[in-house]
Amino acid sequence: MGLSVGKVEMLLLVAAIVAMAAKRLRVPYSVGLVVAGIVLSLWPRLAVVGLTRELIFTVLLPPLIFEAALYIPWQELRKDLPVILTLATAGVCISAALTMVGMHYLAAWTWPSALLFSVLIAATDPVSVIAAFKESGKRGRIRLLVEAESLFNDGTAAVAFAVSVALVSGASTTPLGVGKALVAAVGGGVLSGAAVAVPALLLAGRTEDHLVEISLTTVGAYGSFLLAEHFGCSGVLATLTAGLILGNFGRRGAISKKGKEAVESFWEYAAFVANSLVFLLLGISGSKENFLRAWPAALAAIVLVLAGRAAAIYVTLWPFAGTEARVSLRHQHVLFWGGLRGALALALALGLPASVPQRDEIVTVSFAVVAFSVFVQGLTVAPLLRRLGD
């Protein structure tokens, strides 16, 4: 059973109350939402509501990605692009490889199951990462690095996941085929984003009606995502591209002054709604999982995911130590601990075919890793930033 209008209204009321309570109690809003979701799961009418791959990808993810991209300055992003792309490619691969080997030998999973889990959990989740750093109130390079990496690593993770599913299903793949798929996912995503955003920007420049300008940015956010997904490309990179184009060029006069204020207010609210629903539904869905049944594998997965993240950060950033792109050790610590997992990993897990070996255990362990990420890492990211002086 899906989300009805009445259920959405009720969830938004809960989100508003949680937002006020979280601010008063000084706890992360996302953590409060997950707890509220667990409590709401006890209500029979809401117990049947949960996260699905379609809900995450087609409804909730585009506004979160677009709103974050609107505020990323291209000049600053360009300077750190080599670091971000290295983390989003080599970092994801290193993390996935370590997790896969560990789950096979420590949790006694089959190689196909270990491969699929390691790939879907390797990339940091933009929803959780953006929520955590927005709540911390921090700006500057470290926030740019953490948020941009979580947005860019989708391309690598999406291709790796598609290849892994094909391998497990018995299809043959070659290194050349994998390379072509990566180029298509990334290049196609960027082109899809530009193909939607540029016409929207040109149309926005011909009006000063702020309602029309909001409508055009909405087309940019969702249109780019759906276009890319239709062609099998990265929807996240498409929406990221659209947000960068509309955000950076819109600030230069393509969008009117009144329109700029209206657009920012609209997307701030849209991101609040999407974020609230993601974490509430995460709590409702997670409460249905039998974690006791899979606790040894879940514990192993949490340790391995952290170890893989550590290797991804400290190994891949070492070559930049003597360059202008050097990332300080304290920033590396934040990148390591701030690499949260969330709804994106669950969307991939829930989308696994029923024929995949140990599918139910993969889904349960994925929920366990996300729960650890939300409750442990989510609660301690802000104190870590303060302790490190960032």
RAPE-V638257 format. One record per residue. N is the residue number from 1. RES is the residue in one letter. SS is DSSP state (alpha for helix, beta for strand, coil for the rest). PSI is psi as a letter, one per 20 degrees, with the letter a starting at -180 (none if undefined). OMEGA is omega in whole degrees, 0 to 359 (none if undefined). Layout:
N,RES,SS,PSI,OMEGA  N,RES,SS,PSI,OMEGA
This chain:
1,M,coil,p,184  2,G,coil,a,180  3,L,coil,p,174  4,S,coil,r,179  5,V,alpha,g,180  6,G,alpha,g,180  7,K,alpha,h,178  8,V,alpha,g,179  9,E,alpha,g,179  10,M,alpha,g,179  11,L,alpha,h,178  12,L,alpha,h,175  13,L,alpha,g,177  14,V,alpha,g,180  15,A,alpha,g,179  16,A,alpha,g,180  17,I,alpha,g,179  18,V,alpha,h,180  19,A,alpha,g,179  20,M,alpha,g,180  21,A,alpha,g,181  22,A,alpha,h,179  23,K,alpha,h,180  24,R,alpha,h,182  25,L,alpha,i,180  26,R,coil,l,174  27,V,coil,q,180  28,P,coil,p,181  29,Y,alpha,g,182  30,S,alpha,h,179  31,V,alpha,g,178  32,G,alpha,h,179  33,L,alpha,g,179  34,V,alpha,g,178  35,V,alpha,g,178  36,A,alpha,h,178  37,G,alpha,h,178  38,I,alpha,g,178  39,V,alpha,g,181  40,L,alpha,h,181  41,S,coil,i,178  42,L,coil,i,179  43,W,coil,o,186  44,P,alpha,h,183  45,R,alpha,h,180  46,L,alpha,i,182  47,A,alpha,h,182  48,V,coil,i,181  49,V,coil,p,179  50,G,coil,r,179  51,L,coil,q,172  52,T,coil,q,179  53,R,alpha,g,182  54,E,alpha,g,180  55,L,alpha,g,181  56,I,alpha,g,188  57,F,alpha,g,188  58,T,alpha,i,184  59,V,alpha,g,192  60,L,alpha,h,185  61,L,alpha,g,183  62,P,alpha,g,181  63,P,alpha,h,180  64,L,alpha,g,179  65,I,alpha,g,184  66,F,alpha,g,182  67,E,alpha,h,178  68,A,alpha,g,182  69,A,alpha,h,180  70,L,alpha,h,187  71,Y,coil,j,179  72,I,coil,o,179  73,P,coil,p,184  74,W,alpha,h,182  75,Q,alpha,g,179  76,E,alpha,h,179  77,L,alpha,g,182  78,R,alpha,h,180  79,K,alpha,h,183  80,D,coil,j,182  81,L,alpha,g,178  82,P,alpha,g,179  83,V,alpha,g,183  84,I,alpha,g,181  85,L,alpha,h,177  86,T,alpha,g,178  87,L,alpha,h,184  88,A,alpha,i,180  89,T,alpha,f,181  90,A,alpha,h,181  91,G,alpha,g,179  92,V,alpha,g,181  93,C,alpha,g,179  94,I,alpha,g,180  95,S,alpha,g,181  96,A,alpha,g,181  97,A,alpha,g,180  98,L,alpha,g,180  99,T,alpha,g,181  100,M,alpha,g,180  101,V,alpha,g,181  102,G,alpha,g,180  103,M,alpha,h,178  104,H,alpha,g,185  105,Y,alpha,h,182  106,L,alpha,h,182  107,A,coil,i,179  108,A,coil,k,176  109,W,coil,q,174  110,T,coil,q,180  111,W,alpha,g,179  112,P,alpha,g,180  113,S,alpha,g,179  114,A,alpha,h,179  115,L,alpha,g,182  116,L,alpha,g,180  117,F,alpha,g,183  118,S,alpha,h,181  119,V,alpha,g,183  120,L,alpha,h,182  121,I,alpha,i,187  122,A,alpha,h,184  123,A,coil,q,175  124,T,coil,q,187  125,D,coil,p,181  126,P,alpha,h,181  127,V,alpha,g,182  128,S,alpha,g,183  129,V,alpha,g,181  130,I,alpha,g,179  131,A,alpha,g,183  132,A,alpha,g,184  133,F,alpha,h,174  134,K,alpha,g,179  135,E,alpha,h,181  136,S,alpha,h,179  137,G,coil,j,182  138,K,coil,q,176  139,R,coil,a,175  140,G,coil,a,189  141,R,alpha,g,185  142,I,alpha,h,178  143,R,alpha,h,178  144,L,alpha,g,181  145,L,alpha,g,184  146,V,alpha,g,183  147,E,alpha,g,182  148,A,alpha,h,178  149,E,alpha,g,181  150,S,alpha,h,179  151,L,alpha,h,185  152,F,alpha,h,186  153,N,alpha,i,176  154,D,alpha,h,182  155,G,alpha,g,179  156,T,alpha,g,183  157,A,alpha,g,182  158,A,alpha,g,179  159,V,alpha,g,180  160,A,alpha,h,180  161,F,alpha,g,179  162,A,alpha,g,179  163,V,alpha,g,181  164,S,alpha,g,178  165,V,alpha,h,179  166,A,alpha,g,179  167,L,alpha,g,181  168,V,alpha,h,181  169,S,coil,i,177  170,G,coil,j,179  171,A,coil,q,180  172,S,coil,p,177  173,T,coil,q,179  174,T,coil,q,177  175,P,alpha,h,179  176,L,alpha,h,179  177,G,alpha,h,178  178,V,alpha,g,179  179,G,alpha,g,178  180,K,alpha,h,180  181,A,alpha,h,179  182,L,alpha,g,179  183,V,alpha,g,180  184,A,alpha,g,181  185,A,alpha,g,182  186,V,alpha,g,181  187,G,alpha,g,179  188,G,alpha,h,178  189,G,alpha,g,180  190,V,alpha,g,180  191,L,alpha,h,179  192,S,alpha,g,178  193,G,alpha,g,179  194,A,alpha,h,182  195,A,alpha,h,179  196,V,alpha,g,187  197,A,alpha,g,184  198,V,alpha,g,176  199,P,alpha,h,178  200,A,alpha,h,179  201,L,alpha,g,179  202,L,alpha,g,178  203,L,alpha,h,180  204,A,alpha,h,180  205,G,coil,i,182  206,R,coil,j,179  207,T,coil,q,173  208,E,coil,j,177  209,D,coil,o,186  210,H,alpha,h,178  211,L,alpha,h,176  212,V,alpha,g,180  213,E,alpha,h,176  214,I,alpha,g,180  215,S,alpha,g,181  216,L,alpha,h,177  217,T,alpha,h,176  218,T,alpha,g,175  219,V,alpha,g,179  220,G,alpha,g,183  221,A,alpha,g,184  222,Y,alpha,h,181  223,G,alpha,g,180  224,S,alpha,g,181  225,F,alpha,g,183  226,L,alpha,h,178  227,L,alpha,g,180  228,A,alpha,g,180  229,E,alpha,h,179  230,H,alpha,h,181  231,F,coil,j,178  232,G,coil,k,180  233,C,coil,a,182  234,S,coil,o,177  235,G,alpha,h,179  236,V,alpha,g,180  237,L,alpha,h,178  238,A,alpha,g,180  239,T,alpha,h,175  240,L,alpha,g,179  241,T,alpha,g,179  242,A,alpha,g,179  243,G,alpha,g,179  244,L,alpha,g,182  245,I,alpha,g,182  246,L,alpha,h,180  247,G,alpha,g,184  248,N,alpha,g,180  249,F,alpha,h,177  250,G,alpha,h,179  251,R,alpha,i,182  252,R,alpha,j,174  253,G,alpha,i,180  254,A,alpha,h,176  255,I,coil,p,183  256,S,coil,r,181  257,K,alpha,g,178  258,K,alpha,h,179  259,G,alpha,h,180  260,K,alpha,g,179  261,E,alpha,g,180  262,A,alpha,g,180  263,V,alpha,g,181  264,E,alpha,g,179  265,S,alpha,g,181  266,F,alpha,g,184  267,W,alpha,h,174  268,E,alpha,g,178  269,Y,alpha,g,180  270,A,alpha,g,178  271,A,alpha,h,178  272,F,alpha,g,180  273,V,alpha,g,182  274,A,alpha,g,180  275,N,alpha,g,180  276,S,alpha,g,181  277,L,alpha,h,179  278,V,alpha,g,186  279,F,alpha,h,174  280,L,alpha,g,180  281,L,alpha,h,175  282,L,alpha,g,178  283,G,alpha,g,180  284,I,alpha,g,181  285,S,alpha,g,183  286,G,alpha,h,182  287,S,coil,i,181  288,K,coil,i,184  289,E,coil,q,178  290,N,coil,n,184  291,F,alpha,h,181  292,L,alpha,h,181  293,R,alpha,h,186  294,A,alpha,k,187  295,W,alpha,h,178  296,P,alpha,g,179  297,A,alpha,h,180  298,A,alpha,g,179  299,L,alpha,g,178  300,A,alpha,g,181  301,A,alpha,g,180  302,I,alpha,g,180  303,V,alpha,g,182  304,L,alpha,h,178  305,V,alpha,g,177  306,L,alpha,g,179  307,A,alpha,g,178  308,G,alpha,h,178  309,R,alpha,g,178  310,A,alpha,g,179  311,A,alpha,g,181  312,A,alpha,h,182  313,I,alpha,g,189  314,Y,alpha,h,179  315,V,alpha,g,185  316,T,alpha,h,181  317,L,coil,i,180  318,W,alpha,g,180  319,P,alpha,i,180  320,F,alpha,i,188  321,A,coil,h,184  322,G,coil,j,183  323,T,coil,r,178  324,E,coil,h,181  325,A,coil,j,182  326,R,coil,p,176  327,V,coil,p,183  328,S,coil,q,182  329,L,alpha,h,180  330,R,alpha,h,175  331,H,alpha,h,176  332,Q,alpha,h,177  333,H,alpha,g,180  334,V,alpha,g,177  335,L,alpha,h,179  336,F,alpha,g,186  337,W,alpha,h,180  338,G,coil,j,178  339,G,coil,m,186  340,L,coil,q,172  341,R,coil,q,184  342,G,coil,c,190  343,A,alpha,h,182  344,L,alpha,g,178  345,A,alpha,g,180  346,L,alpha,h,178  347,A,alpha,g,178  348,L,alpha,g,180  349,A,alpha,g,180  350,L,alpha,h,180  351,G,coil,j,179  352,L,coil,p,177  353,P,coil,q,181  354,A,coil,h,182  355,S,coil,i,181  356,V,coil,p,179  357,P,coil,p,177  358,Q,coil,k,183  359,R,alpha,g,182  360,D,alpha,h,179  361,E,alpha,h,177  362,I,alpha,g,180  363,V,alpha,g,181  364,T,alpha,g,180  365,V,alpha,h,176  366,S,alpha,g,176  367,F,alpha,h,181  368,A,alpha,g,179  369,V,alpha,g,179  370,V,alpha,g,178  371,A,alpha,g,177  372,F,alpha,g,181  373,S,alpha,g,182  374,V,alpha,g,187  375,F,alpha,g,183  376,V,alpha,g,181  377,Q,alpha,g,181  378,G,alpha,h,180  379,L,alpha,i,187  380,T,alpha,i,180  381,V,alpha,g,181  382,A,alpha,g,176  383,P,alpha,h,178  384,L,alpha,g,178  385,L,alpha,g,179  386,R,alpha,h,181  387,R,alpha,h,181  388,L,alpha,i,178  389,G,coil,k,179  390,D,coil,none,none
